């Protein structure tokens, strides 16, 4: 009876061996496959093994063979090729949104999508300057809870945190609750990944406006039994435009600003606002472009970083705000 049970498992273990042990550079002979099956306590005849490989191929596994001194078998194409997985590994390792421990777990899972030998090629470090990994493991469950609320058309409740400095105690950086611990009640509509952070974009019925929140700063998320508000606003909402106009998701009054830009910065403008912008020639060396942005400190910092190659032409309010911030900076030096 025990032998019969192991025989029933044979195809499963054969598939496991082929997926884990073989690739184009590491094929196995029938004898080697038999030996590996024996390691799982499964015995088989050569002829039966040929039939089993044919069954796996019929099932959809890309069983290939090559002939040198003997016929060898390996799995050819897979759902993911190694170069594709390398891109995913690079994205995981370089993203500050994903914690260090979660990065290791995700990469280990990606290694399971190729053979053991090919998986070793994925074990590499990506060096990215000024990259800080998040420390909030709860964020993955937060994302799942938000998606559940969206699919159920329900509101969510959560605590929203911020970083603070505790000089009274051990003089350390601590997380504290905003609004003195009062729960936020928001109608969630979308999740946006901007500047390597996840943001919830939702409707605040109290403020009667669309707001965004850093998901890694949300705690104690729960779905409440109330239908979402703000559907009429989101019917006309352009999330891509919102993400482009709100620099690093720092809010502010939205308005159209006109910029005079040196021609050699066209790439910077396209990277920020996309290629569907409308530009007008100003001089042989410059152009004028009008874009919609949120007048936030992040926008002015971006503008300042471009130096003399970009000039803010309008509106007057934005120009006055920018001048004021420059004057404020001068008082520090």
C-alpha positions in Angstrom: 0.0 0.0 0.0 2.9 2.3 0.9 4.6 1.7 -2.4 1.3 2.4 -4.3 1.0 5.7 -2.4 4.5 6.8 -3.4 3.9 5.8 -7.0 0.8 8.1 -7.0 3.1 10.9 -5.9 5.7 10.1 -8.6 4.5 12.6 -11.2 4.5 15.4 -8.6 8.0 14.7 -7.5 9.2 14.3 -11.1 7.8 17.7 -11.9 9.5 19.2 -8.8 12.9 17.7 -9.8 12.6 18.9 -13.4 11.6 22.5 -12.3 14.2 22.8 -9.5 17.2 20.9 -10.9 17.2 21.4 -14.6 17.6 24.2 -17.1 19.3 24.5 -20.5 22.8 24.4 -18.9 22.0 21.7 -16.4 20.1 18.8 -18.1 19.7 15.4 -16.5 19.9 11.9 -17.8 17.2 9.3 -17.1 19.6 7.6 -14.7 20.1 10.8 -12.8 16.4 11.5 -12.6 15.8 7.9 -11.3 18.4 8.6 -8.6 16.8 11.8 -7.5 13.4 10.1 -7.4 14.9 7.4 -5.2 15.9 10.2 -2.8 12.2 10.7 -2.2 11.7 7.0 -1.7 10.2 6.5 -5.2 11.4 3.7 -7.5 10.6 3.5 -11.2 11.6 1.8 -14.4 13.2 3.6 -17.3 10.3 3.0 -19.7 7.8 4.3 -17.2 9.9 7.4 -16.7 9.8 8.1 -20.4 6.0 7.9 -20.3 5.9 10.2 -17.2 8.0 12.8 -19.0 5.6 12.7 -21.9 2.6 13.2 -19.5 4.3 16.2 -18.0 4.9 17.6 -21.5 1.3 17.0 -22.5 0.2 18.8 -19.3 2.2 21.8 -20.4 5.7 21.6 -19.0 8.2 22.4 -21.6 10.3 19.2 -21.5 13.3 19.5 -23.8 16.1 17.1 -24.5 19.6 17.3 -25.7 22.0 14.6 -26.9 25.7 14.5 -26.1 27.1 11.2 -24.9 23.6 10.4 -23.6 20.1 11.9 -23.9 19.5 14.5 -21.3 16.3 16.3 -20.3 15.5 19.8 -19.0 12.7 22.3 -18.7 13.0 24.9 -21.4 10.7 27.9 -21.3 9.1 29.0 -18.0 6.6 31.6 -16.9 9.4 34.0 -16.2 12.8 34.2 -17.8 15.9 35.0 -15.7 16.4 38.5 -17.2 12.7 39.3 -16.3 13.2 38.1 -12.7 16.4 40.1 -12.4 14.4 43.2 -13.2 11.9 42.3 -10.4 14.8 41.6 -8.0 16.3 45.0 -8.7 13.0 46.7 -8.2 12.5 44.9 -4.9 16.0 45.6 -3.5 16.1 49.2 -4.6 12.6 50.1 -3.3 12.4 51.8 0.1 8.8 50.8 0.2 9.7 47.2 0.9 11.3 46.3 4.2 14.7 44.5 4.2 13.3 41.3 5.7 10.3 41.3 3.2 12.8 41.9 0.4 14.7 38.7 1.3 11.4 36.7 1.5 10.1 38.0 -1.9 13.4 37.4 -3.7 13.5 33.8 -2.2 10.1 33.2 -3.7 11.2 34.6 -7.1 14.1 32.2 -7.0 11.6 29.3 -6.9 10.3 30.3 -10.3 13.6 29.1 -12.0 15.9 26.2 -11.4 18.3 26.2 -8.4 21.2 27.1 -10.5 19.5 29.9 -12.3 18.2 31.1 -8.9 21.8 31.8 -7.8 22.0 34.4 -10.5 19.3 36.3 -8.7 21.2 36.5 -5.4 22.9 39.8 -6.1 23.0 43.2 -4.3 21.7 46.4 -5.9 23.5 49.5 -4.6 21.2 52.5 -4.6 22.3 55.8 -3.0 20.2 57.6 -0.4 17.8 54.7 -0.2 16.1 54.0 3.2 14.0 50.9 3.6 10.7 51.2 5.4 10.4 49.5 8.8 6.6 49.0 8.8 5.9 45.3 8.0 2.2 46.0 8.5 2.1 47.9 5.2 1.4 44.7 3.2 -1.7 43.9 5.2 -2.7 47.6 5.0 -2.7 47.4 1.2 -4.7 44.2 1.2 -7.3 45.7 3.6 -7.7 48.8 1.5 -8.2 46.8 -1.7 -10.9 44.8 0.2 -12.7 48.0 1.2 -12.6 49.3 -2.4 -14.0 46.1 -3.8 -16.7 46.0 -1.1 -17.5 49.8 -1.7 -17.0 50.5 2.0 -15.3 53.2 4.1 -12.3 52.5 6.3 -11.2 53.8 9.7 -7.6 54.2 10.7 -5.1 56.0 12.9 -2.7 58.3 11.0 0.8 58.6 12.4 3.7 61.0 12.1 7.3 61.1 13.2 8.2 63.2 16.2 11.2 63.8 18.5 11.0 62.8 22.2 13.4 65.1 24.0 11.6 64.6 27.4 12.4 60.8 27.5 15.2 59.0 25.9 15.7 61.6 23.2 14.7 59.4 20.3 12.5 59.5 17.2 9.0 58.2 17.9 5.7 57.7 16.1 2.8 59.7 17.4 -0.9 59.8 16.4 -2.2 62.7 14.5 -5.5 64.4 15.6 -4.6 63.3 19.2 -5.5 59.7 18.3 -8.9 60.5 16.7 -9.7 58.0 13.9 -9.8 59.0 10.3 -12.9 57.9 8.3 -12.1 57.9 4.6 -13.8 56.5 1.5 -10.9 54.7 -0.3 -10.9 54.8 -4.2 -7.3 54.1 -5.3 -3.8 53.2 -4.3 -0.9 55.2 -5.9 2.8 54.4 -5.8 4.7 57.7 -6.1 8.3 58.5 -5.2 8.6 54.8 -4.0 5.8 55.2 -1.4 2.3 53.8 -1.4 -0.5 56.3 -1.0 -4.2 55.9 -0.4 -6.3 58.4 -2.4 -9.7 58.7 -1.0 -12.6 61.1 -0.2 -12.9 62.9 3.1 -16.6 63.5 3.6 -16.0 66.0 6.4 -13.7 68.2 4.4 -15.6 67.4 1.2 -12.4 66.9 -0.8 -10.1 64.3 -2.2 -7.1 63.6 0.1 -4.1 61.2 0.1 -2.4 59.3 2.9 1.0 57.5 3.2 0.0 53.8 3.7 3.0 53.0 5.8 1.8 55.7 8.3 -1.7 54.2 8.6 -2.3 51.9 11.5 -5.3 49.9 12.9 -7.1 49.9 9.5 -10.6 48.4 9.6 -13.4 48.3 7.2 -16.6 49.9 8.5 -20.1 49.1 7.4 -20.8 52.3 5.6 -20.9 52.9 1.8 -18.3 55.1 0.2 -18.9 58.8 -0.4 -17.5 60.9 -3.2 -18.2 58.6 -6.2 -19.3 61.5 -8.3 -16.0 63.3 -7.8 -14.0 60.2 -8.6 -16.0 59.6 -11.8 -14.1 62.6 -13.2 -10.9 62.0 -11.3 -7.6 61.6 -13.2 -5.2 59.7 -10.9 -2.2 60.0 -13.3 -2.7 63.7 -13.6 -3.1 64.0 -9.8 0.2 62.1 -9.2 2.1 64.3 -11.7 0.7 67.6 -10.3 1.1 66.9 -6.6 4.9 66.8 -6.1 5.9 63.8 -4.0 2.3 63.7 -2.9 2.7 67.0 -0.8 -0.6 68.8 -1.2 -1.3 72.4 -1.9 -3.5 74.7 -4.0 -3.7 73.4 -7.5 -3.2 75.9 -10.3 -1.7 76.3 -13.8 1.8 77.7 -13.8 3.7 79.1 -16.8 7.4 78.4 -17.0 10.2 79.6 -19.2 12.6 76.7 -19.7 16.0 76.3 -21.3 15.8 73.9 -24.3 18.3 71.5 -22.7 15.9 70.9 -19.8 13.1 69.5 -22.0 13.9 66.0 -20.7 13.4 67.1 -17.1 10.0 68.6 -18.0 8.9 65.5 -19.8 10.1 63.2 -17.0 8.0 65.3 -14.6 4.9 66.1 -16.6 4.8 63.6 -19.5 5.3 64.1 -23.2 1.7 65.3 -24.0 2.5 68.8 -22.8 2.2 71.8 -25.1 5.3 74.0 -25.5 5.8 77.3 -27.3 9.1 78.6 -28.6 10.2 81.6 -26.6 13.7 82.2 -28.0 16.3 80.2 -29.8 17.4 78.8 -26.5 14.2 78.5 -24.5 10.5 77.5 -24.6 7.4 78.3 -22.5 5.2 75.6 -21.1 2.1 75.7 -18.9 1.5 72.8 -16.5 -0.8 72.2 -13.6 0.8 71.7 -10.2 0.1 71.9 -6.5 1.8 74.9 -5.0 3.6 73.1 -2.3 7.1 73.4 -0.7 8.1 70.4 -2.8 7.2 72.2 -6.0 9.2 75.3 -5.0 12.2 73.0 -4.0 12.0 71.4 -7.4 12.0 74.8 -9.1 14.9 76.0 -7.0 16.9 73.0 -7.9 16.7 73.8 -11.6 18.4 77.1 -10.9 18.6 79.8 -13.6 17.5 77.5 -16.4 13.8 77.8 -15.4 11.8 80.9 -14.6 8.4 81.1 -13.1 6.3 83.5 -15.2 2.8 83.2 -13.7 0.6 83.3 -11.7 1.6 86.3 -9.6 0.6 84.5 -6.4 3.0 81.6 -7.1 5.8 84.1 -7.9 5.2 86.0 -4.7 5.2 82.8 -2.7 8.4 81.7 -4.3 10.1 85.0 -3.6 8.9 84.9 0.0 10.4 81.4 0.5 13.7 82.5 -1.0 13.8 85.5 1.4 13.0 83.2 4.3 15.9 81.0 3.3 18.3 84.0 3.2 17.5 84.8 6.8 19.2 81.5 7.9 22.6 82.4 6.3 
